Amino acid sequence: MKTRIKELRARYDMTQEDLASRVGVRRETIGFLEKGKYNPSLKLAYKVARCLQTSIDELFIFEEEDLA
Amino acid sequence: MGKLEKYTKTMYSVAAVLIMAGVALMAFLENYQEMSIGLINAGSVIIFVTFIRARRYRSGPLKDERTVRIGSYGLSYSWFVTLVVVAVLFWVNYFGILQLTVDQVLGLLILVMAVTAKGFQWYLFRKGDVE
């Protein structure tokens, strides 16, 4: 699933490391999230969205094929 | 104290206890030389692995929801492969194709379980997630 994490991180001048430490996960997990290779739990999605001052809906780009 | 720091200290303590037990066995009991070498080896391996992990994950948590998920899936795939190996061994023995001793079978199973668990986890970690 595509995300806007990278774009929002850049806006807030935040590194993967910073975001990872704020939400309490490994840096690699943020990397995989950004690449769309990892689908997070609702809790992690919420934490990431809150750190990036957005909503889960805005953070993830839901496409028809993801929902099929 | 962070989670990683606590884990590191605990593992170093366990390793120290194992090594001291091994040295004590070697010094005071003559008949337990193999066991004492085993304990010292186990302690040394724990120190080495803990040191590597502490260096690698110095700035982050030791595990998160992704690593826990991958760890569990790796173990369940490994369990399934082990089940298949046990079934194959059963039929191999049943038809007399190969006669294995209990030691050989147990050794093989330990090896299969350890290698497949680590192998699946390594593959899934590289992939990013499980589906």
N, CA and C atoms of all chains as a GROMACS GRO file, in nm:
protein
  597
    1MET      N    1   0.084  -0.120   0.000
    1MET     CA    2   0.000   0.000   0.000
    1MET      C    3   0.088   0.126   0.000
    2LYS      N    4   0.057   0.220  -0.089
    2LYS     CA    5   0.138   0.342  -0.096
    2LYS      C    6   0.106   0.434   0.022
    3THR      N    7   0.207   0.509   0.063
    3THR     CA    8   0.184   0.601   0.176
    3THR      C    9   0.244   0.739   0.145
    4ARG      N   10   0.207   0.837   0.227
    4ARG     CA   11   0.262   0.972   0.213
    4ARG      C   12   0.363   0.999   0.324
    5ILE      N   13   0.411   0.894   0.387
    5ILE     CA   14   0.500   0.912   0.503
    5ILE      C   15   0.626   0.989   0.465
    6LYS      N   16   0.688   0.949   0.356
    6LYS     CA   17   0.814   1.013   0.316
    6LYS      C   18   0.794   1.163   0.290
    7GLU      N   19   0.687   1.191   0.219
    7GLU     CA   20   0.654   1.331   0.184
    7GLU      C   21   0.630   1.414   0.312
    8LEU      N   22   0.555   1.358   0.405
    8LEU     CA   23   0.525   1.431   0.528
    8LEU      C   24   0.647   1.443   0.619
    9ARG      N   25   0.728   1.339   0.616
    9ARG     CA   26   0.852   1.344   0.695
    9ARG      C   27   0.940   1.459   0.648
   10ALA      N   28   0.949   1.470   0.516
   10ALA     CA   29   1.031   1.577   0.457
   10ALA      C   30   0.975   1.713   0.496
   11ARG      N   31   0.843   1.724   0.499
   11ARG     CA   32   0.780   1.851   0.534
   11ARG      C   33   0.817   1.894   0.676
   12TYR      N   34   0.822   1.796   0.765
   12TYR     CA   35   0.855   1.828   0.905
   12TYR      C   36   1.003   1.808   0.936
   13ASP      N   37   1.083   1.788   0.831
   13ASP     CA   38   1.227   1.772   0.845
   13ASP      C   39   1.262   1.663   0.948
   14MET      N   40   1.199   1.549   0.929
   14MET     CA   41   1.213   1.440   1.024
   14MET      C   42   1.280   1.321   0.954
   15THR      N   43   1.379   1.262   1.018
   15THR     CA   44   1.443   1.145   0.957
   15THR      C   45   1.362   1.020   0.992
   16GLN      N   46   1.394   0.911   0.923
   16GLN     CA   47   1.328   0.783   0.955
   16GLN      C   48   1.356   0.746   1.101
   17GLU      N   49   1.479   0.773   1.141
   17GLU     CA   50   1.522   0.743   1.278
   17GLU      C   51   1.437   0.820   1.379
   18ASP      N   52   1.415   0.949   1.350
   18ASP     CA   53   1.335   1.033   1.442
   18ASP      C   54   1.193   0.978   1.456
   19LEU      N   55   1.133   0.951   1.340
   19LEU     CA   56   0.995   0.901   1.341
   19LEU      C   57   0.988   0.767   1.413
   20ALA      N   58   1.086   0.680   1.384
   20ALA     CA   59   1.088   0.547   1.446
   20ALA      C   60   1.097   0.558   1.598
   21SER      N   61   1.183   0.648   1.645
   21SER     CA   62   1.197   0.659   1.791
   21SER      C   63   1.072   0.720   1.853
   22ARG      N   64   1.004   0.809   1.780
   22ARG     CA   65   0.881   0.869   1.834
   22ARG      C   66   0.767   0.768   1.846
   23VAL      N   67   0.758   0.678   1.746
   23VAL     CA   68   0.647   0.582   1.752
   23VAL      C   69   0.688   0.449   1.816
   24GLY      N   70   0.817   0.435   1.847
   24GLY     CA   71   0.864   0.316   1.920
   24GLY      C   72   0.881   0.192   1.835
   25VAL      N   73   0.927   0.211   1.711
   25VAL     CA   74   0.958   0.094   1.627
   25VAL      C   75   1.101   0.107   1.573
   26ARG      N   76   1.146   0.002   1.505
   26ARG     CA   77   1.278   0.007   1.445
   26ARG      C   78   1.275   0.095   1.319
   27ARG      N   79   1.390   0.152   1.287
   27ARG     CA   80   1.400   0.237   1.168
   27ARG      C   81   1.361   0.160   1.042
   28GLU      N   82   1.399   0.032   1.036
   28GLU     CA   83   1.368  -0.051   0.917
   28GLU      C   84   1.217  -0.061   0.895
   29THR      N   85   1.142  -0.064   1.006
   29THR     CA   86   0.996  -0.076   0.995
   29THR      C   87   0.939   0.048   0.926
   30ILE      N   88   0.992   0.165   0.959
   30ILE     CA   89   0.947   0.288   0.893
   30ILE      C   90   0.985   0.281   0.744
   31GLY      N   91   1.105   0.230   0.717
   31GLY     CA   92   1.149   0.216   0.577
   31GLY      C   93   1.055   0.128   0.497
   32PHE      N   94   1.018   0.014   0.553
   32PHE     CA   95   0.927  -0.077   0.482
   32PHE      C   96   0.787  -0.017   0.469
   33LEU      N   97   0.746   0.060   0.571
   33LEU     CA   98   0.616   0.129   0.566
   33LEU      C   99   0.614   0.226   0.448
   34GLU      N  100   0.721   0.302   0.437
   34GLU     CA  101   0.730   0.403   0.329
   34GLU      C  102   0.728   0.338   0.191
   35LYS      N  103   0.796   0.225   0.181
   35LYS     CA  104   0.801   0.156   0.052
   35LYS      C  105   0.671   0.081   0.022
   36GLY      N  106   0.581   0.077   0.118
   36GLY     CA  107   0.454   0.007   0.100
   36GLY      C  108   0.470  -0.144   0.111
   37LYS      N  109   0.579  -0.188   0.175
   37LYS     CA  110   0.601  -0.332   0.188
   37LYS      C  111   0.550  -0.387   0.321
   38TYR      N  112   0.507  -0.296   0.408
   38TYR     CA  113   0.457  -0.342   0.538
   38TYR      C  114   0.324  -0.274   0.570
   39ASN      N  115   0.224  -0.355   0.599
   39ASN     CA  116   0.094  -0.302   0.640
   39ASN      C  117   0.090  -0.298   0.792
   40PRO      N  118   0.087  -0.180   0.851
   40PRO     CA  119   0.096  -0.171   0.998
   40PRO      C  120  -0.036  -0.203   1.066
   41SER      N  121  -0.027  -0.221   1.198
   41SER     CA  122  -0.150  -0.237   1.277
   41SER      C  123  -0.217  -0.100   1.282
   42LEU      N  124  -0.341  -0.101   1.324
   42LEU     CA  125  -0.417   0.024   1.335
   42LEU      C  126  -0.349   0.118   1.436
   43LYS      N  127  -0.294   0.056   1.542
   43LYS     CA  128  -0.230   0.134   1.648
   43LYS      C  129  -0.106   0.207   1.594
   44LEU      N  130  -0.024   0.133   1.518
   44LEU     CA  131   0.097   0.196   1.464
   44LEU      C  132   0.061   0.301   1.359
   45ALA      N  133  -0.039   0.270   1.276
   45ALA     CA  134  -0.082   0.367   1.174
   45ALA      C  135  -0.128   0.496   1.241
   46TYR      N  136  -0.202   0.481   1.352
   46TYR     CA  137  -0.252   0.598   1.424
   46TYR      C  138  -0.137   0.681   1.482
   47LYS      N  139  -0.039   0.608   1.542
   47LYS     CA  140   0.077   0.677   1.602
   47LYS      C  141   0.155   0.754   1.497
   48VAL      N  142   0.177   0.691   1.381
   48VAL     CA  143   0.253   0.756   1.272
   48VAL      C  144   0.175   0.878   1.223
   49ALA      N  145   0.045   0.859   1.204
   49ALA     CA  146  -0.038   0.970   1.156
   49ALA      C  147  -0.033   1.087   1.254
   50ARG      N  148  -0.039   1.058   1.382
   50ARG     CA  149  -0.037   1.164   1.484
   50ARG      C  150   0.097   1.237   1.485
   51CYS      N  151   0.206   1.159   1.471
   51CYS     CA  152   0.340   1.222   1.468
   51CYS      C  153   0.353   1.314   1.347
   52LEU      N  154   0.290   1.277   1.238
   52LEU     CA  155   0.302   1.356   1.116
   52LEU      C  156   0.185   1.454   1.101
   53GLN      N  157   0.112   1.472   1.209
   53GLN     CA  158  -0.001   1.566   1.217
   53GLN      C  159  -0.098   1.552   1.101
   54THR      N  160  -0.138   1.427   1.080
   54THR     CA  161  -0.238   1.401   0.976
   54THR      C  162  -0.329   1.288   1.025
   55SER      N  163  -0.415   1.241   0.937
   55SER     CA  164  -0.504   1.131   0.974
   55SER      C  165  -0.462   1.004   0.900
   56ILE      N  166  -0.509   0.891   0.945
   56ILE     CA  167  -0.476   0.763   0.879
   56ILE      C  168  -0.521   0.768   0.733
   57ASP      N  169  -0.638   0.827   0.712
   57ASP     CA  170  -0.694   0.837   0.577
   57ASP      C  171  -0.602   0.916   0.483
   58GLU      N  172  -0.541   1.020   0.539
   58GLU     CA  173  -0.452   1.105   0.458
   58GLU      C  174  -0.315   1.040   0.438
   59LEU      N  175  -0.279   0.958   0.536
   59LEU     CA  176  -0.144   0.899   0.536
   59LEU      C  177  -0.130   0.787   0.432
   60PHE      N  178  -0.234   0.709   0.417
   60PHE     CA  179  -0.228   0.594   0.326
   60PHE      C  180  -0.310   0.620   0.201
   61ILE      N  181  -0.254   0.575   0.089
   61ILE     CA  182  -0.324   0.594  -0.037
   61ILE      C  183  -0.395   0.462  -0.070
   62PHE      N  184  -0.524   0.460  -0.042
   62PHE     CA  185  -0.599   0.337  -0.064
   62PHE      C  186  -0.639   0.326  -0.211
   63GLU      N  187  -0.601   0.213  -0.270
   63GLU     CA  188  -0.639   0.189  -0.410
   63GLU      C  189  -0.731   0.068  -0.416
   64GLU      N  190  -0.804   0.059  -0.523
   64GLU     CA  191  -0.902  -0.050  -0.536
   64GLU      C  192  -0.838  -0.188  -0.516
   65GLU      N  193  -0.718  -0.203  -0.578
   65GLU     CA  194  -0.652  -0.336  -0.570
   65GLU      C  195  -0.610  -0.370  -0.426
   66ASP      N  196  -0.581  -0.266  -0.344
   66ASP     CA  197  -0.545  -0.292  -0.205
   66ASP      C  198  -0.665  -0.344  -0.126
   67LEU      N  199  -0.782  -0.297  -0.167
   67LEU     CA  200  -0.903  -0.331  -0.092
   67LEU      C  201  -0.970  -0.459  -0.143
   68ALA      N  202  -0.924  -0.507  -0.257
   68ALA     CA  203  -0.988  -0.626  -0.317
   68ALA      C  204  -0.959  -0.751  -0.233
   69MET      N  205   1.628   0.292   3.260
   69MET     CA  206   1.704   0.199   3.176
   69MET      C  207   1.618   0.153   3.058
   70GLY      N  208   1.672   0.163   2.938
   70GLY     CA  209   1.598   0.123   2.819
   70GLY      C  210   1.581  -0.028   2.814
   71LYS      N  211   1.488  -0.070   2.724
   71LYS     CA  212   1.462  -0.214   2.711
   71LYS      C  213   1.586  -0.289   2.665
   72LEU      N  214   1.656  -0.227   2.568
   72LEU     CA  215   1.774  -0.293   2.512
   72LEU      C  216   1.883  -0.306   2.616
   73GLU      N  217   1.897  -0.199   2.694
   73GLU     CA  218   2.000  -0.200   2.796
   73GLU      C  219   1.974  -0.310   2.899
   74LYS      N  220   1.848  -0.324   2.936
   74LYS     CA  221   1.808  -0.426   3.033
   74LYS      C  222   1.836  -0.566   2.977
   75TYR      N  223   1.797  -0.584   2.851
   75TYR     CA  224   1.820  -0.713   2.783
   75TYR      C  225   1.969  -0.744   2.778
   76THR      N  226   2.049  -0.642   2.740
   76THR     CA  227   2.193  -0.662   2.728
   76THR      C  228   2.255  -0.701   2.861
   77LYS      N  229   2.217  -0.630   2.967
   77LYS     CA  230   2.272  -0.660   3.099
   77LYS      C  231   2.233  -0.801   3.144
   78THR      N  232   2.105  -0.837   3.119
   78THR     CA  233   2.059  -0.969   3.159
   78THR      C  234   2.138  -1.078   3.086
   79MET      N  235   2.155  -1.060   2.956
   79MET     CA  236   2.224  -1.161   2.876
   79MET      C  237   2.371  -1.172   2.917
   80TYR      N  238   2.435  -1.059   2.944
   80TYR     CA  239   2.575  -1.062   2.989
   80TYR      C  240   2.585  -1.134   3.125
   81SER      N  241   2.486  -1.111   3.211
   81SER     CA  242   2.487  -1.177   3.342
   81SER      C  243   2.472  -1.328   3.326
   82VAL      N  244   2.376  -1.368   3.239
   82VAL     CA  245   2.355  -1.512   3.215
   82VAL      C  246   2.484  -1.575   3.161
   83ALA      N  247   2.546  -1.506   3.067
   83ALA     CA  248   2.670  -1.557   3.008
   83ALA      C  249   2.780  -1.570   3.113
   84ALA      N  250   2.790  -1.470   3.201
   84ALA     CA  251   2.893  -1.474   3.306
   84ALA      C  252   2.870  -1.592   3.399
   85VAL      N  253   2.742  -1.614   3.434
   85VAL     CA  254   2.709  -1.727   3.523
   85VAL      C  255   2.747  -1.860   3.456
   86LEU      N  256   2.714  -1.873   3.328
   86LEU     CA  257   2.746  -1.997   3.255
   86LEU      C  258   2.897  -2.021   3.251
   87ILE      N  259   2.971  -1.915   3.219
   87ILE     CA  260   3.117  -1.929   3.210
   87ILE      C  261   3.177  -1.963   3.347
   88MET      N  262   3.129  -1.897   3.451
   88MET     CA  263   3.181  -1.925   3.586
   88MET      C  264   3.148  -2.068   3.628
   89ALA      N  265   3.026  -2.112   3.593
   89ALA     CA  266   2.987  -2.250   3.626
   89ALA      C  267   3.078  -2.348   3.552
   90GLY      N  268   3.106  -2.318   3.426
   90GLY     CA  269   3.194  -2.403   3.346
   90GLY      C  270   3.334  -2.410   3.404
   91VAL      N  271   3.386  -2.294   3.443
   91VAL     CA  272   3.522  -2.290   3.501
   91VAL      C  273   3.525  -2.365   3.634
   92ALA      N  274   3.420  -2.346   3.716
   92ALA     CA  275   3.413  -2.413   3.845
   92ALA      C  276   3.408  -2.565   3.827
   93LEU      N  277   3.327  -2.609   3.730
   93LEU     CA  278   3.318  -2.754   3.703
   93LEU      C  279   3.454  -2.809   3.662
   94MET      N  280   3.521  -2.734   3.576
   94MET     CA  281   3.650  -2.778   3.524
   94MET      C  282   3.754  -2.785   3.637
   95ALA      N  283   3.745  -2.690   3.730
   95ALA     CA  284   3.845  -2.682   3.836
   95ALA      C  285   3.823  -2.787   3.945
   96PHE      N  286   3.695  -2.811   3.977
   96PHE     CA  287   3.669  -2.896   4.095
   96PHE      C  288   3.625  -3.039   4.064
   97LEU      N  289   3.567  -3.063   3.946
   97LEU     CA  290   3.519  -3.198   3.916
   97LEU      C  291   3.585  -3.251   3.789
   98GLU      N  292   3.655  -3.359   3.802
   98GLU     CA  293   3.732  -3.411   3.687
   98GLU      C  294   3.644  -3.478   3.581
   99ASN      N  295   3.531  -3.535   3.624
   99ASN     CA  296   3.449  -3.613   3.530
   99ASN      C  297   3.355  -3.531   3.443
  100TYR      N  298   3.353  -3.401   3.461
  100TYR     CA  299   3.257  -3.319   3.387
  100TYR      C  300   3.326  -3.221   3.291
  101GLN      N  301   3.437  -3.264   3.233
  101GLN     CA  302   3.514  -3.176   3.144
  101GLN      C  303   3.433  -3.132   3.022
  102GLU      N  304   3.363  -3.228   2.959
  102GLU     CA  305   3.285  -3.195   2.838
  102GLU      C  306   3.176  -3.095   2.868
  103MET      N  307   3.108  -3.119   2.981
  103MET     CA  308   2.998  -3.028   3.018
  103MET      C  309   3.053  -2.888   3.046
  104SER      N  310   3.168  -2.881   3.113
  104SER     CA  311   3.223  -2.749   3.145
  104SER      C  312   3.263  -2.675   3.017
  105ILE      N  313   3.320  -2.747   2.920
  105ILE     CA  314   3.356  -2.683   2.792
  105ILE      C  315   3.228  -2.633   2.722
  106GLY      N  316   3.123  -2.714   2.730
  106GLY     CA  317   2.994  -2.675   2.670
  106GLY      C  318   2.940  -2.548   2.732
  107LEU      N  319   2.947  -2.540   2.866
  107LEU     CA  320   2.896  -2.421   2.936
  107LEU      C  321   2.978  -2.297   2.899
  108ILE      N  322   3.109  -2.314   2.893
  108ILE     CA  323   3.194  -2.199   2.859
  108ILE      C  324   3.166  -2.154   2.714
  109ASN      N  325   3.149  -2.252   2.625
  109ASN     CA  326   3.116  -2.218   2.485
  109ASN      C  327   2.983  -2.145   2.476
  110ALA      N  328   2.881  -2.197   2.547
  110ALA     CA  329   2.749  -2.134   2.543
  110ALA      C  330   2.758  -1.990   2.594
  111GLY      N  331   2.830  -1.971   2.705
  111GLY     CA  332   2.847  -1.836   2.760
  111GLY      C  333   2.915  -1.743   2.661
  112SER      N  334   3.019  -1.794   2.594
  112SER     CA  335   3.092  -1.711   2.498
  112SER      C  336   3.002  -1.673   2.380
  113VAL      N  337   2.923  -1.770   2.332
  113VAL     CA  338   2.832  -1.742   2.218
  113VAL      C  339   2.730  -1.635   2.258
  114ILE      N  340   2.676  -1.647   2.381
  114ILE     CA  341   2.577  -1.549   2.428
  114ILE      C  342   2.639  -1.409   2.434
  115ILE      N  343   2.762  -1.401   2.484
  115ILE     CA  344   2.830  -1.270   2.492
  115ILE      C  345   2.848  -1.213   2.351
  116PHE      N  346   2.891  -1.296   2.258
  116PHE     CA  347   2.915  -1.250   2.121
  116PHE      C  348   2.785  -1.201   2.056
  117VAL      N  349   2.680  -1.283   2.065
  117VAL     CA  350   2.552  -1.247   2.002
  117VAL      C  351   2.495  -1.120   2.065
  118THR      N  352   2.501  -1.111   2.199
  118THR     CA  353   2.448  -0.994   2.268
  118THR      C  354   2.525  -0.868   2.228
  119PHE      N  355   2.656  -0.881   2.217
  119PHE     CA  356   2.739  -0.766   2.178
  119PHE      C  357   2.700  -0.716   2.038
  120ILE      N  358   2.684  -0.812   1.946
  120ILE     CA  359   2.646  -0.775   1.808
  120ILE      C  360   2.510  -0.707   1.806
  121ARG      N  361   2.412  -0.766   1.877
  121ARG     CA  362   2.277  -0.709   1.878
  121ARG      C  363   2.277  -0.570   1.943
  122ALA      N  364   2.351  -0.555   2.052
  122ALA     CA  365   2.356  -0.426   2.122
  122ALA      C  366   2.415  -0.318   2.032
  123ARG      N  367   2.513  -0.355   1.954
  123ARG     CA  368   2.575  -0.258   1.862
  123ARG      C  369   2.480  -0.221   1.749
  124ARG      N  370   2.409  -0.323   1.699
  124ARG     CA  371   2.322  -0.304   1.583
  124ARG      C  372   2.198  -0.221   1.617
  125TYR      N  373   2.138  -0.248   1.732
  125TYR     CA  374   2.012  -0.180   1.765
  125TYR      C  375   2.030  -0.080   1.879
  126ARG      N  376   2.146  -0.014   1.882
  126ARG     CA  377   2.179   0.077   1.991
  126ARG      C  378   2.073   0.187   2.006
  127SER      N  379   2.026   0.236   1.890
  127SER     CA  380   1.939   0.353   1.897
  127SER      C  381   1.790   0.321   1.890
  128GLY      N  382   1.754   0.196   1.877
  128GLY     CA  383   1.611   0.166   1.863
  128GLY      C  384   1.569   0.049   1.949
  129PRO      N  385   1.438   0.019   1.945
  129PRO     CA  386   1.390  -0.095   2.024
  129PRO      C  387   1.440  -0.228   1.965
  130LEU      N  388   1.451  -0.326   2.051
  130LEU     CA  389   1.501  -0.456   2.006
  130LEU      C  390   1.399  -0.525   1.916
  131LYS      N  391   1.272  -0.505   1.947
  131LYS     CA  392   1.168  -0.563   1.861
  131LYS      C  393   1.049  -0.469   1.854
  132ASP      N  394   0.974  -0.482   1.745
  132ASP     CA  395   0.851  -0.405   1.732
  132ASP      C  396   0.745  -0.498   1.672
  133GLU      N  397   0.629  -0.443   1.636
  133GLU     CA  398   0.520  -0.532   1.591
  133GLU      C  399   0.556  -0.609   1.465
  134ARG      N  400   0.638  -0.546   1.376
  134ARG     CA  401   0.677  -0.615   1.252
  134ARG      C  402   0.770  -0.732   1.283
  135THR      N  403   0.868  -0.709   1.368
  135THR     CA  404   0.965  -0.815   1.396
  135THR      C  405   0.900  -0.929   1.475
  136VAL      N  406   0.806  -0.893   1.564
  136VAL     CA  407   0.735  -0.996   1.640
  136VAL      C  408   0.652  -1.082   1.544
  137ARG      N  409   0.585  -1.015   1.449
  137ARG     CA  410   0.501  -1.087   1.353
  137ARG      C  411   0.587  -1.180   1.267
  138ILE      N  412   0.698  -1.125   1.217
  138ILE     CA  413   0.787  -1.205   1.132
  138ILE      C  414   0.846  -1.322   1.211
  139GLY      N  415   0.885  -1.293   1.336
  139GLY     CA  416   0.940  -1.399   1.421
  139GLY      C  417   0.842  -1.514   1.437
  140SER      N  418   0.716  -1.481   1.462
  140SER     CA  419   0.613  -1.584   1.482
  140SER      C  420   0.589  -1.663   1.354
  141TYR      N  421   0.578  -1.593   1.242
  141TYR     CA  422   0.555  -1.661   1.115
  141TYR      C  423   0.673  -1.751   1.080
  142GLY      N  424   0.795  -1.701   1.104
  142GLY     CA  425   0.915  -1.782   1.076
  142GLY      C  426   0.912  -1.912   1.153
  143LEU      N  427   0.872  -1.901   1.281
  143LEU     CA  428   0.866  -2.021   1.365
  143LEU      C  429   0.756  -2.116   1.319
  144SER      N  430   0.641  -2.062   1.277
  144SER     CA  431   0.534  -2.153   1.235
  144SER      C  432   0.567  -2.221   1.101
  145TYR      N  433   0.632  -2.150   1.010
  145TYR     CA  434   0.676  -2.214   0.885
  145TYR      C  435   0.778  -2.324   0.917
  146SER      N  436   0.867  -2.292   1.009
  146SER     CA  437   0.970  -2.389   1.048
  146SER      C  438   0.906  -2.514   1.110
  147TRP      N  439   0.804  -2.493   1.192
  147TRP     CA  440   0.733  -2.606   1.253
  147TRP      C  441   0.674  -2.695   1.144
  148PHE      N  442   0.618  -2.632   1.041
  148PHE     CA  443   0.555  -2.710   0.935
  148PHE      C  444   0.661  -2.794   0.859
  149VAL      N  445   0.774  -2.731   0.830
  149VAL     CA  446   0.883  -2.803   0.760
  149VAL      C  447   0.931  -2.920   0.846
  150THR      N  448   0.942  -2.894   0.977
  150THR     CA  449   0.986  -3.001   1.068
  150THR      C  450   0.886  -3.117   1.068
  151LEU      N  451   0.758  -3.083   1.064
  151LEU     CA  452   0.654  -3.187   1.059
  151LEU      C  453   0.671  -3.272   0.933
  152VAL      N  454   0.697  -3.207   0.821
  152VAL     CA  455   0.718  -3.280   0.695
  152VAL      C  456   0.841  -3.370   0.707
  153VAL      N  457   0.948  -3.316   0.766
  153VAL     CA  458   1.071  -3.396   0.782
  153VAL      C  459   1.044  -3.517   0.871
  154VAL      N  460   0.968  -3.498   0.979
  154VAL     CA  461   0.934  -3.609   1.069
  154VAL      C  462   0.855  -3.715   0.993
  155ALA      N  463   0.759  -3.669   0.911
  155ALA     CA  464   0.679  -3.764   0.831
  155ALA      C  465   0.767  -3.841   0.733
  156VAL      N  466   0.858  -3.770   0.668
  156VAL     CA  467   0.949  -3.836   0.573
  156VAL      C  468   1.036  -3.939   0.646
  157LEU      N  469   1.088  -3.900   0.762
  157LEU     CA  470   1.171  -3.992   0.841
  157LEU      C  471   1.092  -4.115   0.883
  158PHE      N  472   0.966  -4.094   0.916
  158PHE     CA  473   0.881  -4.207   0.956
  158PHE      C  474   0.872  -4.309   0.843
  159TRP      N  475   0.841  -4.260   0.722
  159TRP     CA  476   0.823  -4.353   0.609
  159TRP      C  477   0.957  -4.414   0.564
  160VAL      N  478   1.063  -4.334   0.575
  160VAL     CA  479   1.197  -4.385   0.542
  160VAL      C  480   1.231  -4.502   0.634
  161ASN      N  481   1.198  -4.485   0.760
  161ASN     CA  482   1.225  -4.592   0.857
  161ASN      C  483   1.129  -4.710   0.836
  162TYR      N  484   1.002  -4.679   0.809
  162TYR     CA  485   0.898  -4.781   0.792
  162TYR      C  486   0.932  -4.876   0.678
  163PHE      N  487   0.978  -4.820   0.567
  163PHE     CA  488   1.011  -4.903   0.450
  163PHE      C  489   1.156  -4.953   0.454
  164GLY      N  490   1.228  -4.922   0.560
  164GLY     CA  491   1.364  -4.971   0.577
  164GLY      C  492   1.463  -4.914   0.476
  165ILE      N  493   1.434  -4.796   0.425
  165ILE     CA  494   1.523  -4.734   0.326
  165ILE      C  495   1.654  -4.690   0.396
  166LEU      N  496   1.639  -4.639   0.516
  166LEU     CA  497   1.756  -4.589   0.589
  166LEU      C  498   1.733  -4.617   0.738
  167GLN      N  499   1.834  -4.674   0.802
  167GLN     CA  500   1.821  -4.699   0.946
  167GLN      C  501   1.899  -4.592   1.021
  168LEU      N  502   1.826  -4.508   1.091
  168LEU     CA  503   1.892  -4.400   1.166
  168LEU      C  504   1.881  -4.427   1.317
  169THR      N  505   1.983  -4.386   1.389
  169THR     CA  506   1.978  -4.400   1.535
  169THR      C  507   1.899  -4.283   1.593
  170VAL      N  508   1.860  -4.298   1.719
  170VAL     CA  509   1.785  -4.190   1.785
  170VAL      C  510   1.868  -4.061   1.787
  171ASP      N  511   1.997  -4.076   1.816
  171ASP     CA  512   2.085  -3.958   1.818
  171ASP      C  513   2.086  -3.887   1.684
  172GLN      N  514   2.094  -3.965   1.576
  172GLN     CA  515   2.098  -3.904   1.441
  172GLN      C  516   1.968  -3.830   1.411
  173VAL      N  517   1.856  -3.894   1.445
  173VAL     CA  518   1.725  -3.831   1.418
  173VAL      C  519   1.710  -3.702   1.498
  174LEU      N  520   1.745  -3.710   1.628
  174LEU     CA  521   1.732  -3.590   1.712
  174LEU      C  522   1.824  -3.479   1.662
  175GLY      N  523   1.946  -3.515   1.626
  175GLY     CA  524   2.041  -3.417   1.574
  175GLY      C  525   1.989  -3.352   1.447
  176LEU      N  526   1.934  -3.436   1.358
  176LEU     CA  527   1.878  -3.385   1.233
  176LEU      C  528   1.762  -3.288   1.260
  177LEU      N  529   1.674  -3.327   1.354
  177LEU     CA  530   1.559  -3.241   1.383
  177LEU      C  531   1.602  -3.108   1.445
  178ILE      N  532   1.700  -3.113   1.535
  178ILE     CA  533   1.750  -2.988   1.595
  178ILE      C  534   1.804  -2.897   1.484
  179LEU      N  535   1.879  -2.957   1.393
  179LEU     CA  536   1.939  -2.880   1.284
  179LEU      C  537   1.830  -2.821   1.193
  180VAL      N  538   1.734  -2.907   1.154
  180VAL     CA  539   1.626  -2.861   1.065
  180VAL      C  540   1.548  -2.747   1.130
  181MET      N  541   1.513  -2.764   1.257
  181MET     CA  542   1.434  -2.661   1.326
  181MET      C  543   1.509  -2.529   1.334
  182ALA      N  544   1.636  -2.537   1.375
  182ALA     CA  545   1.714  -2.413   1.392
  182ALA      C  546   1.738  -2.345   1.257
  183VAL      N  547   1.780  -2.424   1.158
  183VAL     CA  548   1.814  -2.364   1.027
  183VAL      C  549   1.690  -2.308   0.959
  184THR      N  550   1.580  -2.384   0.958
  184THR     CA  551   1.460  -2.334   0.888
  184THR      C  552   1.400  -2.212   0.959
  185ALA      N  553   1.400  -2.213   1.093
  185ALA     CA  554   1.344  -2.098   1.166
  185ALA      C  555   1.424  -1.971   1.131
  186LYS      N  556   1.555  -1.982   1.142
  186LYS     CA  557   1.639  -1.865   1.112
  186LYS      C  558   1.630  -1.827   0.964
  187GLY      N  559   1.625  -1.928   0.879
  187GLY     CA  560   1.617  -1.904   0.734
  187GLY      C  561   1.490  -1.830   0.695
  188PHE      N  562   1.375  -1.879   0.744
  188PHE     CA  563   1.247  -1.813   0.713
  188PHE      C  564   1.246  -1.670   0.768
  189GLN      N  565   1.295  -1.656   0.892
  189GLN     CA  566   1.295  -1.522   0.952
  189GLN      C  567   1.385  -1.428   0.872
  190TRP      N  568   1.500  -1.475   0.831
  190TRP     CA  569   1.592  -1.393   0.752
  190TRP      C  570   1.524  -1.349   0.622
  191TYR      N  571   1.458  -1.444   0.555
  191TYR     CA  572   1.392  -1.414   0.428
  191TYR      C  573   1.278  -1.312   0.448
  192LEU      N  574   1.198  -1.334   0.551
  192LEU     CA  575   1.085  -1.244   0.575
  192LEU      C  576   1.131  -1.105   0.620
  193PHE      N  577   1.239  -1.100   0.697
  193PHE     CA  578   1.293  -0.969   0.738
  193PHE      C  579   1.338  -0.890   0.616
  194ARG      N  580   1.398  -0.960   0.521
  194ARG     CA  581   1.444  -0.892   0.398
  194ARG      C  582   1.325  -0.846   0.314
  195LYS      N  583   1.220  -0.929   0.315
  195LYS     CA  584   1.100  -0.899   0.237
  195LYS      C  585   1.021  -0.783   0.298
  196GLY      N  586   1.024  -0.774   0.429
  196GLY     CA  587   0.956  -0.664   0.496
  196GLY      C  588   0.835  -0.703   0.577
  197ASP      N  589   0.758  -0.798   0.526
  197ASP     CA  590   0.634  -0.835   0.596
  197ASP      C  591   0.594  -0.978   0.558
  198VAL      N  592   0.493  -1.028   0.626
  198VAL     CA  593   0.437  -1.159   0.592
  198VAL      C  594   0.296  -1.139   0.538
  199GLU      N  595   0.255  -1.224   0.448
  199GLU     CA  596   0.120  -1.211   0.393
  199GLU      C  597   0.043  -1.340   0.411
   0.00000   0.00000   0.00000
